[in-house]
Amino acid sequence: MQEAMPHRTFFPATVGGRRLSSIGREAETAEEVVRGGDGGSVRSMVSENAVIVFGKRGCCMCHVVKRLLLGLGVNPAVFEINDEDEAEVIAELFAIVGGGDDGGLQLPAVFVGGKLFGGLDRVMSTHITGELVPILKQAGALWL
């Protein structure tokens, strides 16, 4: 009988060439990412990846964003947040965004070119109006 090959539906985020994901054990946990080293590891992930998606583990909206970006030809980095690490990661994302307004950050949070782009609603609306592809080209996520 044949064995099924494992399949992952995410592409792990990287910081300084190291894989970061809350799924793989060779990677760090989200708490280690936020509290580790200089405390700016989440900030490093945002700045080093052209497109990165932060979402809760198993979130269907995060899956929709990933599939849309993959369909456009973007290979987004994805950081899936465990329930126990959610508060720390969201606090770090608020610090990156500038905090203050809690309506500006929702999960999944999509960062394009080092800046908060928005959630599922913003990604879908800009895709429908045809503005998403030029934004992704400008950020260096698409070359064609």
N, C-alpha and C positions, 0 to 999 in steps of 0.2 A: 504494500500500500504506500502511496506517496504521502509525504508530509507537506503541510502547508508552510509556505515561507512567511516569516513575520513581515508585516508591512507597517511603516510609520506614516502618519498623515501630517507630519510637521517637519520643518527644517530648523535645526537647532541654531540659536543665536550664538555669536562668538564675541569674545572680548580678548584682544591681544592674541588672536590665533587659537585661543582655547575654547572648546565647546561649552556652551552654557545651556542647560535645559533642566527642568524640574522632573523630567522623565528618566533620562539615562543615569545610571549610577556612576559612570565615569565622569559625569559632569557634577557641578556643585548644586546645592539646593538653593532655592530662591533666597532663603534667609542668609546663607553664606555669601551670596552675591551682593545683597544689600549691605551687610555688616562687614564684609571682608575687606582687607587691605585699606585702601584710601577712602572707602565708603562711597565711591563714585562709580561702581561697576555698572549699575543700571544706566547711569549717565554715559559711560563708555560704550555700552551696547547701542544706545540711541545714536551716538555720534559716529560710530564706526560702521553702521549698516545703513544702506540707502533706504531700505524699507524694513521696518520691524513692527511686528504685531504682538502686543501684550494682551493675553486673554486668560480667562479661567480655564482650568483643565476640563476638557469635555464640553465646552461651551459650543452650542450649535451656531451662534452668530459669529464666533471666531472662525469656525470651519467655513462659513459662507464667505467671509473676507478673504481667507487663504485661497479658497477655490477661485474666487473672482480674480485675484491678483495672479494666480498661476495661469488662469485662462488668458490673461493679457500678456503673459510672457515674463512676468516678474517672479523672481525667486525670493520671496520674503523670508527674513529671519523671524522665527516665532518663539516667544517665551511664554510657556504655559505656567500659570500660577496655581500652586496648591492652595487649598482653603486655609491651612494654618499659616501660610506665608503671605496671604493676600494683603494684610494691613501694612506690613513693612514695605512691600513692593509699591503699593498705591501711595504710601507716604513719600517714597523716593520719586515716583512719577510726578506727584504734586510739586515737589521741590524743583524738578526739571522744568515743568510747565510754568511755574511761578506761583503756584498755590492760589489761595484766595478764593477763586470761583470754583465750587465743586461741580457746577453744571458743565464745565469745559472738559472734564475727563470722565469718560465712561468706558467700560470694558465691552468689547475689545477696543483697546486704544492703539491707533495706527500712527506711527511716526514716519514721516517721509522727509528725507534730507535733514534729519536731526531736529525737526520741529513737529509738534503735535499736529497731525492732520485732522483727526477726529475719530469717530466711531463708525459703526456700520452704516448709519444713516448718511453721514457725510461722504463716505466712500461710494455708496450706491447712487446718491444724487449726482455727484460729480461724474460718475461713470455714465449715467443716463444722459446727462447733458453733453457728454463728449469732452469734458475738461480734464478727466483723470489721466489719460495717456500723455498729454503734453506736460502735466505736472510730474509724472513719473520719469519722463525723458529728461526734464530739467534737473531732477534729483540724481540722475545717473543710474536709475533702476532699469531703464529700457534703452536700447541702443538703436533700434530700428524705427 
